[in-house]
Amino acid sequence: MSLHVDEVVRPNGSTGSYKYIALPDGVRVAALDEEGRLALLEEDVYVCGQRLLLLPGGGVEKGETPEQAAVRELAEEGGITAGDLRLLTRMRRMPANARTTEHLYLARDLQLGAPDREASEEGMTLRWTPLDEAVEMCGDGRITEAGTLAAILLTAQFLSREAELKPTDTRTERHRG
């Protein structure tokens, strides 16, 4: 992390300074199992002073791509590997105050194993929550972290569009002869 103070010329021609922090990019992963449940982590978040529900995720380490970070964080925090990982979107976290990007992924075709958490993650608990309930939790304040909110809602949108694009059941089509 680094603090920057830039001297700027505003659109009206006046001068001033603009302060912001530069942070490593981050990832959040919506891991969806075959039963339509998301892997949510309950974690003590020091800065907030409370336990929050979060999707697995964290920072992109030096020399690592966002996709590699998503794979690593999913395995470390949840003990989960994914056969299918796709980017949902990239979003700006606190764009007025921080230069950083959050990469949001959807993971499917999951294999479960044991997590390999860091010491700071020891108090995490993993819970599987139906997607529709997680969407509801985004609206009622039980889920409040921005990347988690966005990834859950984008996952629901993605799956809805995917369902619309599936071919119709061939058993109900007429056969021409």
MARZABA-125436 format. One record per residue: residue number from 1; residue in one letter; x, y, z of N, C-alpha, C, CB in turn. Coordinates in Angstrom, 3 decimals, always signed. Glycine has a CB too. Layout:
N
{site NUM 'A' {X Y Z} {X Y Z} {X Y Z} {X Y Z}}
...
This chain:
177
{site 1 'M' {+0.849 -1.168 +0.000} {+0.000 +0.000 +0.000} {+0.892 +1.228 +0.000} {-0.965 +0.000 +1.215}}
{site 2 'S' {+0.484 +2.245 -0.735} {+1.236 +3.495 -0.720} {+0.270 +4.671 -0.759} {+2.224 +3.560 -1.911}}
{site 3 'L' {+0.657 +5.731 -0.087} {-0.131 +6.962 -0.052} {+0.443 +7.915 -1.083} {-0.130 +7.607 +1.375}}
{site 4 'H' {-0.422 +8.502 -1.884} {-0.012 +9.445 -2.917} {-0.658 +10.798 -2.643} {-0.395 +8.926 -4.330}}
{site 5 'V' {+0.093 +11.863 -2.872} {-0.434 +13.219 -2.830} {-0.014 +13.854 -4.151} {+0.098 +14.042 -1.565}}
{site 6 'D' {-0.984 +13.999 -5.044} {-0.712 +14.552 -6.365} {-1.155 +16.007 -6.416} {-1.422 +13.731 -7.461}}
{site 7 'E' {-0.332 +16.847 -7.020} {-0.721 +18.224 -7.302} {-1.513 +18.188 -8.601} {+0.536 +19.190 -7.404}}
{site 8 'V' {-2.704 +18.771 -8.583} {-3.601 +18.666 -9.729} {-4.102 +20.038 -10.160} {-4.783 +17.757 -9.399}}
{site 9 'V' {-4.521 +20.100 -11.404} {-5.229 +21.263 -11.928} {-6.659 +20.786 -12.157} {-4.558 +21.839 -13.268}}
{site 10 'R' {-7.590 +21.410 -11.453} {-9.000 +21.019 -11.539} {-9.606 +21.505 -12.853} {-9.798 +21.584 -10.339}}
{site 11 'P' {-10.766 +20.953 -13.226} {-11.404 +21.372 -14.487} {-11.654 +22.888 -14.578} {-12.723 +20.641 -14.652}}
{site 12 'N' {-11.835 +23.546 -13.433} {-12.075 +24.997 -13.466} {-10.777 +25.807 -13.518} {-12.885 +25.416 -12.246}}
{site 13 'G' {-9.627 +25.109 -13.584} {-8.342 +25.777 -13.684} {-7.627 +26.014 -12.366} {-8.527 +27.057 -14.352}}
{site 14 'S' {-8.316 +25.832 -11.247} {-7.663 +26.016 -9.950} {-6.738 +24.837 -9.655} {-8.714 +26.171 -8.825}}
{site 15 'T' {-5.784 +25.062 -8.788} {-4.852 +23.998 -8.427} {-5.142 +23.505 -7.023} {-3.400 +24.484 -8.533}}
{site 16 'G' {-4.660 +22.321 -6.740} {-4.849 +21.744 -5.422} {-4.106 +20.425 -5.343} {-6.344 +21.551 -5.111}}
{site 17 'S' {-4.389 +19.711 -4.288} {-3.762 +18.400 -4.153} {-4.849 +17.346 -3.998} {-2.782 +18.367 -2.944}}
{site 18 'Y' {-4.522 +16.156 -4.440} {-5.448 +15.038 -4.348} {-4.715 +13.895 -3.678} {-5.996 +14.621 -5.752}}
{site 19 'K' {-5.310 +13.400 -2.590} {-4.701 +12.319 -1.820} {-5.467 +11.024 -2.073} {-4.681 +12.660 -0.303}}
{site 20 'Y' {-4.701 +9.943 -2.284} {-5.321 +8.631 -2.458} {-4.296 +7.562 -2.099} {-5.844 +8.439 -3.922}}
{site 21 'I' {-4.806 +6.357 -1.906} {-3.914 +5.233 -1.633} {-3.930 +4.293 -2.837} {-4.337 +4.480 -0.329}}
{site 22 'A' {-2.824 +3.641 -3.045} {-2.740 +2.599 -4.075} {-2.624 +1.268 -3.348} {-1.515 +2.833 -5.058}}
{site 23 'L' {-3.506 +0.364 -3.673} {-3.562 -0.956 -3.043} {-3.396 -2.030 -4.098} {-4.891 -1.151 -2.278}}
{site 24 'P' {-2.915 -3.203 -3.711} {-2.906 -4.315 -4.676} {-4.348 -4.630 -5.092} {-2.214 -5.588 -4.064}}
{site 25 'D' {-4.504 -5.147 -6.296} {-5.830 -5.580 -6.739} {-6.300 -6.726 -5.855} {-5.809 -6.010 -8.237}}
{site 26 'G' {-7.606 -6.967 -5.869} {-8.186 -8.036 -5.075} {-9.096 -8.921 -5.902} {-8.949 -7.463 -3.909}}
{site 27 'V' {-9.520 -10.021 -5.302} {-10.436 -10.954 -5.946} {-11.511 -11.377 -4.944} {-9.672 -12.195 -6.495}}
{site 28 'R' {-12.671 -11.716 -5.466} {-13.739 -12.396 -4.723} {-14.248 -13.489 -5.639} {-14.906 -11.402 -4.284}}
{site 29 'V' {-14.561 -14.645 -5.052} {-14.982 -15.803 -5.845} {-16.316 -16.332 -5.325} {-13.905 -16.919 -5.806}}
{site 30 'A' {-17.307 -16.314 -6.199} {-18.607 -16.911 -5.894} {-18.514 -18.388 -6.290} {-19.797 -16.170 -6.658}}
{site 31 'A' {-18.250 -19.252 -5.318} {-18.128 -20.693 -5.556} {-19.513 -21.311 -5.395} {-17.089 -21.358 -4.573}}
{site 32 'L' {-20.054 -21.809 -6.495} {-21.418 -22.323 -6.538} {-21.392 -23.829 -6.749} {-22.233 -21.632 -7.654}}
{site 33 'D' {-21.980 -24.575 -5.800} {-21.982 -26.037 -5.935} {-23.147 -26.511 -6.798} {-22.050 -26.703 -4.553}}
{site 34 'E' {-23.221 -27.817 -7.022} {-24.252 -28.397 -7.896} {-25.652 -28.239 -7.336} {-23.971 -29.862 -8.127}}
{site 35 'E' {-25.766 -27.971 -6.029} {-27.078 -27.774 -5.404} {-27.499 -26.311 -5.413} {-27.062 -28.293 -3.974}}
{site 36 'G' {-26.700 -25.444 -6.057} {-27.041 -24.028 -6.131} {-26.719 -23.256 -4.868} {-28.484 -23.878 -6.436}}
{site 37 'R' {-25.735 -23.753 -4.106} {-25.341 -23.083 -2.866} {-23.990 -22.389 -3.052} {-25.274 -24.098 -1.692}}
{site 38 'L' {-23.850 -21.244 -2.406} {-22.596 -20.490 -2.427} {-21.786 -20.762 -1.170} {-22.870 -18.985 -2.564}}
{site 39 'A' {-20.478 -20.773 -1.325} {-19.567 -20.880 -0.186} {-19.388 -19.476 +0.392} {-18.179 -21.513 -0.609}}
{site 40 'L' {-19.881 -19.271 +1.601} {-19.703 -18.001 +2.307} {-18.823 -18.244 +3.526} {-21.079 -17.383 +2.725}}
{site 41 'L' {-17.928 -17.306 +3.757} {-17.065 -17.373 +4.929} {-17.531 -16.357 +5.951} {-15.589 -17.128 +4.549}}
{site 42 'E' {-17.628 -16.792 +7.178} {-17.903 -15.862 +8.273} {-16.568 -15.587 +8.933} {-18.964 -16.441 +9.306}}
{site 43 'E' {-16.227 -14.308 +9.038} {-14.882 -13.936 +9.467} {-14.914 -12.680 +10.333} {-13.975 -13.718 +8.252}}
{site 44 'D' {-14.059 -12.661 +11.350} {-13.871 -11.447 +12.146} {-13.057 -10.467 +11.313} {-13.160 -11.757 +13.517}}
{site 45 'V' {-13.614 -9.293 +11.068} {-12.921 -8.271 +10.285} {-12.536 -7.150 +11.242} {-13.817 -7.735 +9.100}}
{site 46 'Y' {-11.256 -7.062 +11.520} {-10.725 -6.147 +12.524} {-11.185 -4.699 +12.302} {-9.209 -6.210 +12.521}}
{site 47 'V' {-11.020 -4.202 +11.086} {-11.321 -2.796 +10.807} {-12.789 -2.481 +11.079} {-10.973 -2.453 +9.354}}
{site 48 'C' {-13.676 -3.422 +10.790} {-15.114 -3.215 +11.010} {-15.525 -3.510 +12.450} {-15.919 -4.091 +10.060}}
{site 49 'G' {-14.693 -4.258 +13.153} {-15.023 -4.620 +14.524} {-16.178 -5.593 +14.637} {-15.340 -3.399 +15.299}}
{site 50 'Q' {-16.374 -6.427 +13.616} {-17.465 -7.401 +13.657} {-17.172 -8.569 +12.721} {-18.802 -6.735 +13.276}}
{site 51 'R' {-18.003 -9.612 +12.858} {-17.918 -10.750 +11.938} {-18.748 -10.415 +10.709} {-18.415 -12.082 +12.612}}
{site 52 'L' {-18.167 -10.666 +9.540} {-18.860 -10.414 +8.284} {-18.963 -11.698 +7.487} {-18.140 -9.330 +7.467}}
{site 53 'L' {-19.947 -11.748 +6.619} {-20.077 -12.833 +5.654} {-19.442 -12.366 +4.356} {-21.576 -13.247 +5.443}}
{site 54 'L' {-18.496 -13.147 +3.860} {-17.732 -12.788 +2.671} {-17.604 -13.987 +1.759} {-16.345 -12.254 +3.049}}
{site 55 'L' {-17.478 -13.730 +0.480} {-17.060 -14.780 -0.435} {-15.560 -14.951 -0.266} {-17.438 -14.442 -1.923}}
{site 56 'P' {-15.033 -16.130 -0.563} {-13.580 -16.293 -0.506} {-12.904 -15.253 -1.397} {-13.171 -17.724 -0.937}}
{site 57 'G' {-11.782 -14.751 -0.930} {-11.063 -13.762 -1.723} {-9.945 -13.127 -0.933} {-12.009 -12.696 -2.222}}
{site 58 'G' {-9.277 -12.196 -1.584} {-8.173 -11.495 -0.951} {-7.371 -10.756 -1.986} {-7.284 -12.458 -0.179}}
{site 59 'G' {-6.130 -10.459 -1.644} {-5.273 -9.669 -2.511} {-4.555 -10.486 -3.568} {-4.275 -8.944 -1.694}}
{site 60 'V' {-4.280 -9.826 -4.678} {-3.467 -10.412 -5.738} {-2.010 -10.162 -5.352} {-3.816 -9.797 -7.165}}
{site 61 'E' {-1.251 -11.244 -5.224} {+0.147 -11.120 -4.803} {+1.031 -10.732 -5.991} {+0.645 -12.444 -4.174}}
{site 62 'K' {+2.173 -10.157 -5.680} {+3.128 -9.727 -6.706} {+3.496 -10.923 -7.593} {+4.409 -9.110 -6.052}}
{site 63 'G' {+3.445 -10.725 -8.919} {+3.776 -11.773 -9.868} {+2.636 -12.738 -10.151} {+4.940 -12.531 -9.372}}
{site 64 'E' {+1.467 -12.483 -9.602} {+0.316 -13.374 -9.726} {-0.755 -12.680 -10.571} {-0.246 -13.766 -8.319}}
{site 65 'T' {-1.442 -13.433 -11.407} {-2.582 -12.878 -12.134} {-3.804 -12.907 -11.217} {-2.853 -13.674 -13.457}}
{site 66 'P' {-4.821 -12.095 -11.514} {-6.052 -12.173 -10.721} {-6.659 -13.576 -10.724} {-7.072 -11.174 -11.248}}
{site 67 'E' {-6.623 -14.266 -11.860} {-7.173 -15.625 -11.909} {-6.397 -16.572 -10.994} {-7.152 -16.157 -13.349}}
{site 68 'Q' {-5.080 -16.453 -10.993} {-4.265 -17.276 -10.094} {-4.591 -16.962 -8.637} {-2.763 -17.049 -10.363}}
{site 69 'A' {-4.803 -15.690 -8.328} {-5.160 -15.295 -6.961} {-6.517 -15.880 -6.572} {-5.184 -13.754 -6.828}}
{site 70 'A' {-7.464 -15.880 -7.501} {-8.786 -16.447 -7.221} {-8.682 -17.936 -6.908} {-9.731 -16.223 -8.411}}
{site 71 'V' {-7.904 -18.655 -7.703} {-7.704 -20.094 -7.472} {-7.055 -20.312 -6.108} {-6.827 -20.723 -8.597}}
{site 72 'R' {-6.014 -19.542 -5.798} {-5.287 -19.686 -4.531} {-6.182 -19.365 -3.339} {-4.052 -18.776 -4.517}}
{site 73 'E' {-6.886 -18.250 -3.390} {-7.734 -17.849 -2.262} {-8.866 -18.847 -2.025} {-8.316 -16.455 -2.507}}
{site 74 'L' {-9.447 -19.347 -3.090} {-10.528 -20.330 -2.964} {-10.021 -21.585 -2.260} {-11.105 -20.691 -4.355}}
{site 75 'A' {-8.828 -22.037 -2.630} {-8.248 -23.227 -2.006} {-7.830 -22.950 -0.568} {-7.046 -23.720 -2.812}}
{site 76 'E' {-7.167 -21.821 -0.326} {-6.688 -21.505 +1.029} {-7.839 -21.339 +2.014} {-5.843 -20.232 +1.009}}
{site 77 'E' {-8.799 -20.502 +1.646} {-9.859 -20.155 +2.596} {-10.965 -21.190 +2.676} {-10.452 -18.834 +2.230}}
{site 78 'G' {-11.299 -21.822 +1.553} {-12.420 -22.748 +1.551} {-12.057 -24.197 +1.317} {-13.378 -22.338 +0.533}}
{site 79 'G' {-10.807 -24.478 +0.934} {-10.445 -25.848 +0.590} {-11.136 -26.295 -0.686} {-10.796 -26.792 +1.729}}
{site 80 'I' {-11.394 -25.349 -1.581} {-12.193 -25.603 -2.778} {-11.333 -25.418 -4.028} {-13.426 -24.665 -2.823}}
{site 81 'T' {-11.457 -26.368 -4.968} {-10.893 -26.185 -6.298} {-12.052 -26.206 -7.287} {-9.823 -27.293 -6.635}}
{site 82 'A' {-11.895 -25.464 -8.378} {-12.977 -25.321 -9.348} {-12.536 -25.829 -10.708} {-13.430 -23.860 -9.446}}
{site 83 'G' {-13.397 -26.611 -11.341} {-13.145 -27.051 -12.701} {-13.495 -25.974 -13.713} {-13.925 -28.311 -12.995}}
{site 84 'D' {-14.327 -25.023 -13.313} {-14.761 -23.935 -14.198} {-14.674 -22.629 -13.426} {-16.219 -24.174 -14.733}}
{site 85 'L' {-13.842 -21.718 -13.899} {-13.680 -20.402 -13.275} {-13.840 -19.362 -14.357} {-12.294 -20.262 -12.556}}
{site 86 'R' {-14.806 -18.456 -14.163} {-15.010 -17.418 -15.173} {-15.129 -16.050 -14.511} {-16.267 -17.716 -16.013}}
{site 87 'L' {-14.592 -15.067 -15.196} {-14.636 -13.694 -14.717} {-16.045 -13.145 -14.878} {-13.617 -12.813 -15.473}}
{site 88 'L' {-16.604 -12.617 -13.789} {-17.905 -11.955 -13.853} {-17.742 -10.490 -14.249} {-18.634 -12.066 -12.502}}
{site 89 'T' {-16.817 -9.799 -13.588} {-16.532 -8.398 -13.904} {-15.316 -7.933 -13.126} {-17.748 -7.501 -13.588}}
{site 90 'R' {-14.871 -6.749 -13.466} {-13.867 -6.033 -12.679} {-14.553 -4.783 -12.168} {-12.565 -5.687 -13.526}}
{site 91 'M' {-14.317 -4.455 -10.921} {-14.943 -3.257 -10.369} {-13.916 -2.422 -9.613} {-16.112 -3.634 -9.442}}
{site 92 'R' {-14.186 -1.153 -9.516} {-13.330 -0.242 -8.757} {-13.787 -0.246 -7.307} {-13.369 +1.203 -9.351}}
{site 93 'R' {-12.828 -0.438 -6.408} {-13.124 -0.337 -4.981} {-12.771 +1.082 -4.548} {-12.328 -1.416 -4.140}}
{site 94 'M' {-13.701 +1.799 -3.984} {-13.489 +3.161 -3.476} {-12.730 +4.029 -4.481} {-12.724 +3.115 -2.150}}
{site 95 'P' {-13.267 +4.254 -5.690} {-12.505 +4.928 -6.736} {-12.083 +6.357 -6.413} {-13.299 +4.939 -7.974}}
{site 96 'A' {-12.748 +7.025 -5.512} {-12.351 +8.392 -5.169} {-11.160 +8.418 -4.213} {-13.527 +9.137 -4.548}}
{site 97 'N' {-10.931 +7.324 -3.491} {-9.890 +7.319 -2.461} {-8.796 +6.297 -2.669} {-10.505 +7.087 -1.147}}
{site 98 'A' {-9.016 +5.330 -3.563} {-8.040 +4.248 -3.705} {-7.911 +3.838 -5.166} {-8.443 +3.035 -2.844}}
{site 99 'R' {-6.683 +3.562 -5.570} {-6.429 +3.035 -6.910} {-6.259 +1.526 -6.758} {-5.153 +3.706 -7.583}}
{site 100 'T' {-7.311 +0.796 -7.072} {-7.310 -0.658 -6.968} {-8.508 -1.219 -7.723} {-7.335 -1.109 -5.485}}
{site 101 'T' {-8.393 -2.445 -8.156} {-9.467 -3.108 -8.882} {-9.791 -4.422 -8.187} {-9.078 -3.346 -10.368}}
{site 102 'E' {-11.075 -4.736 -8.103} {-11.551 -6.010 -7.557} {-12.022 -6.854 -8.737} {-12.711 -5.800 -6.493}}
{site 103 'H' {-11.494 -8.068 -8.859} {-11.850 -8.993 -9.927} {-12.818 -10.023 -9.334} {-10.568 -9.688 -10.547}}
{site 104 'L' {-14.006 -10.109 -9.910} {-15.046 -10.986 -9.372} {-15.214 -12.201 -10.286} {-16.394 -10.221 -9.222}}
{site 105 'Y' {-15.196 -13.375 -9.674} {-15.249 -14.634 -10.423} {-16.412 -15.500 -9.968} {-13.939 -15.402 -10.268}}
{site 106 'L' {-16.861 -16.342 -10.888} {-17.806 -17.411 -10.596} {-17.056 -18.722 -10.759} {-19.075 -17.348 -11.530}}
{site 107 'A' {-17.099 -19.568 -9.744} {-16.449 -20.879 -9.776} {-17.526 -21.955 -9.702} {-15.419 -21.034 -8.604}}
{site 108 'R' {-17.429 -22.938 -10.615} {-18.354 -24.080 -10.607} {-17.562 -25.354 -10.833} {-19.463 -23.922 -11.694}}
{site 109 'D' {-18.259 -26.474 -10.821} {-17.619 -27.790 -10.939} {-16.584 -27.920 -9.817} {-16.946 -27.977 -12.358}}
{site 110 'L' {-17.077 -27.846 -8.592} {-16.226 -27.745 -7.411} {-15.791 -29.100 -6.870} {-16.943 -26.985 -6.334}}
{site 111 'Q' {-14.577 -29.115 -6.348} {-14.049 -30.244 -5.587} {-13.717 -29.710 -4.202} {-12.782 -30.894 -6.286}}
{site 112 'L' {-14.144 -30.423 -3.172} {-13.937 -29.949 -1.803} {-12.779 -30.676 -1.143} {-15.208 -30.130 -0.974}}
{site 113 'G' {-12.012 -29.928 -0.393} {-10.892 -30.464 +0.367} {-10.760 -29.687 +1.663} {-9.579 -30.402 -0.451}}
{site 114 'A' {-9.583 -29.724 +2.239} {-9.334 -29.019 +3.497} {-8.735 -27.646 +3.206} {-8.390 -29.842 +4.416}}
{site 115 'P' {-9.216 -26.610 +3.910} {-8.620 -25.282 +3.720} {-7.196 -25.243 +4.269} {-9.479 -24.201 +4.402}}
{site 116 'D' {-6.421 -24.284 +3.813} {-5.050 -24.073 +4.261} {-4.919 -22.602 +4.649} {-4.005 -24.473 +3.145}}
{site 117 'R' {-5.607 -22.234 +5.715} {-5.722 -20.831 +6.095} {-4.489 -20.299 +6.790} {-6.905 -20.643 +6.980}}
{site 118 'E' {-4.260 -18.996 +6.580} {-3.191 -18.290 +7.280} {-3.616 -18.083 +8.729} {-2.866 -16.925 +6.589}}
{site 119 'A' {-2.675 -17.724 +9.587} {-2.969 -17.522 +11.014} {-4.087 -16.501 +11.217} {-1.706 -17.066 +11.758}}
{site 120 'S' {-4.111 -15.454 +10.405} {-5.140 -14.419 +10.551} {-6.522 -14.901 +10.121} {-4.759 -13.194 +9.742}}
{site 121 'E' {-6.595 -16.070 +9.477} {-7.855 -16.603 +8.983} {-8.377 -17.774 +9.821} {-7.691 -17.038 +7.551}}
{site 122 'E' {-7.716 -18.055 +10.923} {-8.058 -19.227 +11.740} {-9.498 -19.229 +12.229} {-7.140 -19.304 +12.922}}
{site 123 'G' {-10.081 -18.068 +12.479} {-11.447 -18.014 +13.014} {-12.532 -18.079 +11.965} {-11.623 -16.775 +13.800}}
{site 124 'M' {-12.164 -18.264 +10.708} {-13.158 -18.336 +9.631} {-13.995 -19.597 +9.760} {-12.474 -18.296 +8.255}}
{site 125 'T' {-15.259 -19.466 +9.412} {-16.114 -20.639 +9.289} {-16.763 -20.604 +7.908} {-17.195 -20.683 +10.427}}
{site 126 'L' {-16.838 -21.758 +7.277} {-17.417 -21.888 +5.946} {-18.854 -22.343 +6.092} {-16.606 -22.879 +5.067}}
{site 127 'R' {-19.746 -21.675 +5.377} {-21.142 -22.107 +5.370} {-21.666 -22.053 +3.947} {-22.010 -21.227 +6.312}}
{site 128 'W' {-22.447 -23.052 +3.596} {-23.028 -23.150 +2.261} {-24.436 -22.591 +2.314} {-23.029 -24.621 +1.744}}
{site 129 'T' {-24.707 -21.607 +1.480} {-25.972 -20.872 +1.505} {-26.603 -20.904 +0.115} {-25.755 -19.404 +1.975}}
{site 130 'P' {-27.890 -21.252 +0.024} {-28.550 -21.218 -1.287} {-28.416 -19.831 -1.921} {-30.045 -21.602 -1.152}}
{site 131 'L' {-28.196 -19.801 -3.228} {-27.988 -18.535 -3.923} {-29.133 -17.564 -3.691} {-27.816 -18.776 -5.405}}
{site 132 'D' {-30.380 -18.034 -3.769} {-31.503 -17.110 -3.578} {-31.497 -16.504 -2.179} {-32.830 -17.830 -3.825}}
{site 133 'E' {-31.089 -17.272 -1.176} {-30.983 -16.726 +0.179} {-29.840 -15.712 +0.270} {-30.768 -17.861 +1.200}}
{site 134 'A' {-28.723 -15.997 -0.402} {-27.600 -15.059 -0.398} {-28.002 -13.742 -1.061} {-26.380 -15.671 -1.118}}
{site 135 'V' {-28.780 -13.809 -2.138} {-29.270 -12.582 -2.782} {-30.116 -11.800 -1.791} {-30.092 -12.909 -4.066}}
{site 136 'E' {-30.988 -12.493 -1.084} {-31.824 -11.851 -0.063} {-30.957 -11.206 +1.022} {-32.790 -12.879 +0.569}}
{site 137 'M' {-29.892 -11.885 +1.423} {-28.994 -11.371 +2.458} {-28.288 -10.089 +2.001} {-27.956 -12.437 +2.834}}
{site 138 'C' {-28.078 -9.959 +0.689} {-27.478 -8.731 +0.147} {-28.425 -7.549 +0.329} {-27.130 -8.909 -1.349}}
{site 139 'G' {-29.706 -7.806 +0.239} {-30.700 -6.740 +0.352} {-31.104 -6.396 +1.765} {-31.901 -7.112 -0.400}}
{site 140 'D' {-30.938 -7.328 +2.703} {-31.414 -7.053 +4.067} {-30.306 -6.696 +5.047} {-32.158 -8.242 +4.589}}
{site 141 'G' {-29.072 -6.554 +4.551} {-27.991 -6.080 +5.410} {-27.171 -7.157 +6.090} {-28.546 -5.212 +6.436}}
{site 142 'R' {-27.462 -8.423 +5.837} {-26.637 -9.470 +6.441} {-25.311 -9.621 +5.698} {-27.392 -10.808 +6.449}}
{site 143 'I' {-25.283 -9.272 +4.430} {-24.043 -9.226 +3.654} {-23.818 -7.769 +3.285} {-24.109 -10.153 +2.366}}
{site 144 'T' {-22.637 -7.231 +3.649} {-22.397 -5.803 +3.452} {-21.105 -5.479 +2.708} {-22.377 -5.122 +4.772}}
{site 145 'E' {-20.243 -6.449 +2.470} {-18.967 -6.175 +1.796} {-19.220 -6.023 +0.301} {-17.927 -7.313 +2.069}}
{site 146 'A' {-18.683 -4.947 -0.293} {-19.018 -4.561 -1.667} {-18.707 -5.642 -2.700} {-18.277 -3.307 -2.030}}
{site 147 'G' {-17.521 -6.228 -2.666} {-17.170 -7.246 -3.649} {-18.062 -8.470 -3.540} {-15.722 -7.652 -3.486}}
{site 148 'T' {-18.387 -8.857 -2.315} {-19.270 -10.003 -2.083} {-20.669 -9.703 -2.610} {-19.328 -10.356 -0.578}}
{site 149 'L' {-21.179 -8.519 -2.282} {-22.502 -8.119 -2.779} {-22.552 -8.186 -4.303} {-22.851 -6.695 -2.300}}
{site 150 'A' {-21.588 -7.546 -4.942} {-21.588 -7.484 -6.405} {-21.458 -8.871 -7.019} {-20.453 -6.588 -6.899}}
{site 151 'A' {-20.570 -9.700 -6.496} {-20.363 -11.028 -7.072} {-21.603 -11.907 -6.924} {-19.166 -11.706 -6.415}}
{site 152 'I' {-22.273 -11.821 -5.789} {-23.495 -12.618 -5.590} {-24.580 -12.177 -6.570} {-24.006 -12.485 -4.129}}
{site 153 'L' {-24.798 -10.876 -6.673} {-25.847 -10.380 -7.558} {-25.513 -10.645 -9.028} {-26.062 -8.883 -7.331}}
{site 154 'L' {-24.257 -10.524 -9.404} {-23.856 -10.837 -10.779} {-23.956 -12.327 -11.077} {-22.435 -10.358 -11.034}}
{site 155 'T' {-23.703 -13.162 -10.076} {-23.873 -14.610 -10.252} {-25.336 -14.932 -10.524} {-23.374 -15.381 -9.002}}
{site 156 'A' {-26.236 -14.350 -9.736} {-27.667 -14.588 -9.948} {-28.080 -14.121 -11.343} {-28.507 -13.862 -8.867}}
{site 157 'Q' {-27.581 -12.966 -11.761} {-27.896 -12.450 -13.095} {-27.335 -13.371 -14.187} {-27.335 -11.023 -13.263}}
{site 158 'F' {-26.098 -13.801 -14.024} {-25.457 -14.681 -15.001} {-26.246 -15.980 -15.147} {-24.001 -14.984 -14.587}}
{site 159 'L' {-26.627 -16.592 -14.035} {-27.361 -17.863 -14.085} {-28.747 -17.682 -14.697} {-27.487 -18.463 -12.678}}
{site 160 'S' {-29.372 -16.552 -14.442} {-30.674 -16.270 -15.031} {-30.558 -16.158 -16.546} {-31.265 -14.980 -14.443}}
{site 161 'R' {-29.542 -15.454 -17.013} {-29.326 -15.330 -18.467} {-28.947 -16.664 -19.081} {-28.233 -14.296 -18.765}}
{site 162 'E' {-28.140 -17.434 -18.365} {-27.739 -18.749 -18.851} {-28.964 -19.651 -19.024} {-26.726 -19.397 -17.884}}
{site 163 'A' {-29.894 -19.583 -18.068} {-31.109 -20.398 -18.139} {-31.972 -19.979 -19.328} {-31.915 -20.281 -16.831}}
{site 164 'E' {-32.008 -18.689 -19.632} {-32.790 -18.204 -20.765} {-32.226 -18.696 -22.093} {-32.839 -16.684 -20.755}}
{site 165 'L' {-30.922 -18.924 -22.145} {-30.264 -19.317 -23.388} {-30.254 -20.816 -23.632} {-28.866 -18.816 -23.390}}
{site 166 'K' {-30.631 -21.602 -22.623} {-30.628 -23.061 -22.796} {-31.665 -23.448 -23.839} {-30.913 -23.786 -21.448}}
{site 167 'P' {-31.324 -24.433 -24.677} {-32.294 -24.871 -25.695} {-33.533 -25.472 -25.033} {-31.649 -25.904 -26.654}}
{site 168 'T' {-34.642 -25.366 -25.722} {-35.880 -25.929 -25.183} {-35.791 -27.439 -25.149} {-37.094 -25.485 -26.015}}
{site 169 'D' {-36.593 -28.045 -24.340} {-36.642 -29.502 -24.209} {-37.113 -30.096 -25.536} {-37.588 -29.936 -23.036}}
{site 170 'T' {-36.309 -30.959 -26.112} {-36.650 -31.549 -27.430} {-37.854 -32.476 -27.362} {-35.457 -32.321 -27.985}}
{site 171 'R' {-38.202 -32.944 -26.185} {-39.369 -33.835 -26.089} {-40.659 -33.099 -26.382} {-39.446 -34.468 -24.704}}
{site 172 'T' {-40.662 -31.770 -26.219} {-41.900 -31.005 -26.443} {-41.967 -30.421 -27.846} {-42.018 -29.882 -25.421}}
{site 173 'E' {-40.912 -30.586 -28.643} {-40.928 -30.073 -30.013} {-41.621 -31.070 -30.928} {-39.493 -29.786 -30.513}}
{site 174 'R' {-42.252 -30.551 -31.988} {-42.889 -31.437 -32.981} {-41.826 -31.960 -33.928} {-44.011 -30.691 -33.775}}
{site 175 'H' {-41.987 -33.197 -34.283} {-41.088 -33.814 -35.262} {-41.701 -33.669 -36.636} {-40.822 -35.311 -34.932}}
{site 176 'R' {-40.878 -33.275 -37.583} {-41.354 -33.154 -38.960} {-41.080 -34.462 -39.690} {-40.671 -31.957 -39.692}}
{site 177 'G' {-41.994 -34.884 -40.482} {-41.782 -36.141 -41.154} {-42.054 -36.160 -42.573} {-42.548 -37.126 -40.566}}
